[in-house]
Amino acid sequence: MTSNTKSVWGLSTAHLVTDIYSPVLPAIMPLLIAQEGYTYFLAGLIITVYNLTSSFMQPVVGWAYDTRGIAVHVSISVLMSAVFISIIGVVTDYTLVLVCAGLAALGHAFFHPSALGTVSRLTQDASRGRITSYFVVGGNLGFAIGPICAGVVVGFFGLPGLVFLAVPGIIMAVVLRTVLPPPPSRPPKVSALKTPAGGKASLRPVAVLVAASALRAWAIFASVAYLPTFLTTRGFDLVTANLLVSGMLLAGVIGQVVGGTISDRYGRKEYTLVGLVAAIPLFYLFLATDGILSLAVLMIFGFTLWSTFSVTVAMGHELMPRSVGLISGLMLGLAVGAGGMGVAATGYIADAFTLNVGLFTIPLPVIAAVLLFLAVPYPWKMLRRITRPAP
């Protein structure tokens, strides 16, 4: 293992710890309503403040990183996420709760562009998909175990027990402060990098890429949001249903490493399209079957759909090599946030008709994403090999 790979795994571990705090607020929403007396609107507004701040600040932070060399040390960003999410358990003033949610989201926003920008600079194009996946899966794991951690501490100690969640973040912040150098004081040099076409990068390809990624995120978040309820209609208790969805997420974590590695050899655009197209019939097969077969298909669906995520992040870095901070903020911030808002549309359809009808529409944004990914002006790799004339 090279020193660069070790550095990426270190940042991946930091990513895991940072993203533990992202899903905590939805996990404790029932307690905020029951114990603090918040209405559904007020409780939901806390989560909205967090999500909007994180989603829309990440591109701004990335732009500042690329153009001015302005970056917050990743230890500070991890510490902010840990501390401000954790003290929400002991803060009683609603305005202060909103402030804490916003500051925690800022820590989340500060982390991704600079950390992923560092990963991009440590990576060669030949292994960019695989190495990028190492960083991304850390966040996926953190997002998967965050609700479990929150559930354990509030289950034993109530909302005040949330302060114990600050411990892993504080420890990670101290470690990062010790082992990582301060962020650069000037924009990073990227002279060794070129755009896939060899020319100047434009915003149009990235806009199409981000829009397609948002549609994929819609399908991902809608499945995570509504599949537990659907599984309870098939006879599973809620705990088991959530564990099955967590299993789908973990299958996606494995898929990201596999997908990133395959894309290095056979092409990012090719793999993204194959993965997304394959996910569509898999989801319908899951809905149409039951028993062990249905659950096995659900895991394969998670593996397939999620496996394209780190691949498209690598595509973005190659499309805009001089703006890796900005593209990181757009892909992990704006696209994810915009996709999350699509969950409400799926819920509206489920309310107007049935949950089954709402679930039946989940592959539709994937189909739209396929069409947009086809339109991204990114070079083919395998197709070019096949069509290239023999010497």
N, C-alpha and C positions, 0 to 999 in steps of 0.2 A: 504494500500500500504506500503510495507516494505521500509526501508531506502535504501536497495540495488536496489530495483526497481526504487525508486526516482533518485538514482545516474545514473541508466541506461537511464532514460528519460532525465536527464540533459545532458548526453553525446549524446543522440539522437538529442537534440536541437542543440548542438554544431555541430553535423554531418550535420544537415540541413543547418546551416549557412555556413559551410565549402564548401558543395557541391553546394551552389548557384553559386559559382565562376567557377565551372568546365565547364558548357556549355556556358559561356559568350563569349568566343572567336569565336566559330562557329556562335553565334547569331549576332556578330558585323562584321563578315567577309565582307558582302556587303559594309559596310561603309569604311573598311580598303582598299578595292579595289577602291571604287569610290572617296574617299576624300584623301587618302594617295598615290594613284597611284600604289599600289602594284599589281603585276601580280597575277594570280590565284596560281601560284607555290609559290611565296613569302608569300602570305596570308596563303596558306595551310601549309607552312613550320612552321609558328608560332604555329599552332594547333598541328602539328606533334611533335615539340619540347616539348610542354606541355604534350601531351599524352605519349610519350616515356619516358620522365623523371619521370612522376608520376608512370607509370606502372612498370618500371624496378627498380626504387628506393625503392618501397614499400617492396619487399622481403628483400632487403638489410637492410632497417631500421628495419624490423621485426626480422631479424637474430641478429642484434646488440642489440635489446631489449631483446631477449631471452637469449643470451649467455653472454652478457657483462653488461646488465642492463642499456645500454645507451638509453636514450629517451629524446626527446624534450618536454617540457611542452606543453600540447595541446593548451594553450592560444597562445603560440608563433606560432604554426602551423596555427591556424585560422587567426592570424594577418598577417602572411606571405601571405597566399592565398588572403586575402582581399586587402592588400595594393598593392601588385605587379600586380594583375589583374587590379585593378582600375587605376593605374597610366599609364597603356598602353594607355589610352585615351588621355593623354597629352604628352607622349613621342613621339618625331618625328624621332629620329635616329633609323634605322631599327635594328642595332646590339643591341641597348639597349632594344628594344621591345622583341627580342629573349631572352635576359638575364632576363628580367622581367617575361616572360612566363616560363622560366626554374625555376626561384626562386619561383614563385607562385606554380608550380607543386611540388617543394620540400616541401613546406608547406602542400600541399595536401598529399604527401607521408608520411610526418612525423606524420600526424594525425591518419590515419587508423590503423596501427599495434598496437600502444600503446593504443589507445582508445578502440579498439575491444578486445585487450588483457585484459584490465581492465574489460570490460563487461564479458569476459569469466571467470575471477576469481571471479566475483560477482554472478555467476550463478551455480546452481546445475543441474546435468544431467537431472533430472526429468522435469525441466522447461526450458532447454537450448534453445529449438527451439523457444518458445514464447518470452523469454527475448532477444535473439539475434535478433529476428524480430523487437523488439522495437527500437533497435539501427539502424538497416539497413533501416527501413522506413524513418527515419529522412533524410538520404542521398538521398533517392528516391524523397522525397518531395522537397528537395533543388534543385535537378537536374531538377525537373519539373518546378519550379517557377523561376529558374535562367534566362532563356531566356526572360521571361515576365518582370522581373525586369530590365534586360539590355535594352530591347526594350523601356520601359517607360522612363528611364533616357536619353538614346541617342535620343529618339523621341522628347523630350522637349529641350535638351541642346546640342545635337550633341555628338561626341566622348568625348569632355572634361567632359561632364556630368557623364562619367563613374566613376569619383572620388567619386560621392555620394554613389556608391555601397560599398565603404569602411566603411561606417558608421555602418551597422549592424555587420560587422566583428570586428571592433574596440570595439564596445560595448560588444559583446560576449567574446572577448579576456580579457577585464577588469573583467567581471563577473567570467570567468573561473579561472583567476589568483587569484581572491579573495577566491573562494569557494573550489578549488581543491588543494590538497597537491602537493608538487613537486614530479616528477617521482622517482621511487625507484632507489637507487644507486647500486643495485645488482640484478641479475636475480631473477624474482619472484619464490617463492616456489610453487610447484604444487604437493606436496606429497599426497594430498587428491584425486587427479585425477588418473584415470587409463585408459589405452587404452581399447577399446571394447573387445579385445581378452585377456586382462589381461597381456600382455607381452610388449616387447619393440616395440615402433613404428618404422616403416620403411618408406622409402621415396616412395616406389613403389605404395602403395595405394593412397598416396597423389598426386603423379604424374598423376595417372589415374583420380582422382577426379578433379584436376585442368584442365586436358585436356577436360574432359566432361563439366566442367563449361565454358570453353572457347567456346566450340561448342554452348552451350546454349546462351552465350553472343552474338555470331555471329547472331543467329536468332533474339534476342532482338533488337540489334542495327540496323540490316537490316530492320526490320519492322518499327522502329522509323524513319529511314532515308528515306524510299521510300513510306511509306503509305500515307503521305500528298500529294505527287504527284499523286499517284493512286486515291485518293479520289477526287482530282480535275477533273479527267477524268469521274467521276460519277456525276458531276454537282455541287460539293461544291466549294465555293471560298476558297482561300488559308488559310485565317484566321480561317474559320470554320473547314477546314481539320486539321489544327494544333491543334485546340481545341479538336477535336475528338480523336486525337492521345494522347493528354494530358489526356483526360478522360480514355483512355486505360491504361496509366501509373498510374493514380490514382486508377483504379481498381486493378492494380498489387500491389499497396501499401497495400490495404485492404487484398489482397490475401496473402501477406507475413505474416501478423499477424495470419490470419486463418490457413495458412499452417504450420507455426511454432508451433501453439498450437496443431493442429491435430497430427503433427509428434511426439510430446512429448508422446502422448497416444498410437498411433498405429504404430510408427516406422518411422524413417527418410528415410531409403532406400525405404520402401513401398510407402510413400507419394511422394517422388521425382519421382519414376517411374510412378505412377498413374497420377500425374500432367503433366508430360511431354508427356506421351502417349495420354492423353485426349486433349492436346493442338494441336496435329497434325491434327485430323479431324476438329477441330473447325476452324483452319485457312483456310482449304480448303472450309469449309462451308461458311465462310465469303466471299471468292472469288466467290463462286458459286451463292450467293444470292444478293439481293439488298434491298433498303428501310430500314425500321425500323428493320426487322429481321437481316439484315446484320450487322447493327450497334450494335444491342444487342449481336450478336455472337462475334463481335470484342471486346467488353468489357469483355465478359466471357473468351475469349482467353487471354487477358491481365491478368486477374485475375489468370487464371490457370498457365500460363507459369511463370509469375513472382513469384507466390506463392512458388516456389521451391527454390528460391535463398537463403533466410536466413536459410532454412533447411539444405542446403548443406554446408553453412558456419559452422553451428553447427556440422555437421558431421566431417568437417575438424578439428575442435577444439578437438573433442573426439578421432580422429585418432592420433593426435599429441598434447597431453595435455601439454607436456613440451616445445612446440614450438608454442604457440598461436600467438605470434607476427609474426613469419615467415609465418604460414598458413594464417593469416589474410592478410598479404601483397601479398601472392600468389593468394588468392581468390578474393580480392578486387582490386588488382593491376595487376598482370601478366595475370590472366585469363580474366579479363575484357578488358585489353589492347589488348591481342591476339585476342579475339573475335571481338573487334572493327575493326581490320584489315581485318576480313572476309567480312566486308561490301563492300570493293572494289571488291571482287570476285563476289558478287551478282550484283553489278553495271556493271561489265564487261559482265556478262551474259545478263543483260537488254540491254546493248549497242549492243551486238552481235545479239540478237533476238528481244525481246520486253520487256517492263516493266512487262507485265503479266507473261511472262515466267520467268523473274527474281524473281518475287514474288512467283511463283509456287515452286521455289527451296528452299525457306526459311525454310520449315519444314525438309529439308534433314539433316542439321546439328543437328536438334533436334532428329531425328531418330538415328544418330550416337551417340549422347549424351546418349540416352537410353541404347544403347549397352555397352557403357563405364561405366555408372553408375551400370549396372548389374554386371560388372566385378570388381567393387570396393569391396575389402574384408571387408565389414562392416556388422555387424550381423543383421539378420532379427529380427523383434520383433513380429508382428502379425503371420507371417508364423511359427515362432518357437512355438508360443502358440497353433496354430492349429495342428501342427505335433507332439507336445510333448505328450507322452503316458499318459493316465490317471493314477493317483496313485492307 
